[in-house]
Amino acid sequence: MPTPAPAMVRNELDDRSFLRLSELVYSESGIVLSDGKRNLVTSRLARRLRDLDLADFDAYCQHLESADGAAERRRMISLLTTNVTKFFREVHHFEALQAQILPPLIARARSGGRVRIWSAGCSSGQEPYSIAATVKKLMPDVNRHDLRILGTDIDPEMIRAGRAAIYTDADEPQIPPDMRRLMFGPAETREAGVPIAPDVKSLVTLTELNLMQDWPMRGRFDVIFCRNVVIYFDAKTQARLWARFAEVLAPGGYLFVGHSERVSGPAVDQFTPTGVTQYCRT
């Protein structure tokens, strides 16, 4: 008897299925999918239909909405998120961090105090490791003190890459030479990637976190980087997120946002602009 031909997978994403997917993505992550993203959604999710042996996007939506769909919803968000990052991106933030913000925090740490920095939406880790290298430059003995950096991202694949901490972009021109020497350990072959130096890596903890869900961290942060993240949210979600950052940021602490982002909503009264896309918690 001949083997039955596999069922044809219909990759067309009709209006009804796109609306259902958009609502699921929004409820899970706060990300807004405009109609202009339909082709992107189709191309990134079509393989999941084949892998799951589903006939069309309607069946995929049913699977996502089912009691067993939680893992696939996480996988879907991972496939649809944009992970664009690099070391020392928007270098003026790191200049302000080094010259203005870190010195009093380092003095506190040397006196036995606690210092915490959060990189929210850290992608594959370049941002928190850039922060760690900046700290290490100013405080070579930082590993002996209570100063730590947290990096979080919604995408578990990016967190795994960040924990591996081996990068092929170690020669990017925007990395200052002194930071490059601090940040990277030796590599047998440049093609395989260059590892983050152990004493820099040990300052950073990377973990998966959905900003729309509960935040398990206890204690306030002194600096928060959340750059080029809220641009994917609607105004209501942005305002809610800024307010939540204000709650966990210590008075006098600093918030860095992306070049096209601005604090909005009720939280405006809790932040004072102190530089280009840089705010101080009042």
Order of alpha helices (4+ residues) and beta strands (2+ residues): alpha-alpha-alpha-alpha-alpha-alpha-beta-alpha-beta-alpha-beta-alpha-beta-alpha-beta-beta-alpha-beta-beta-beta
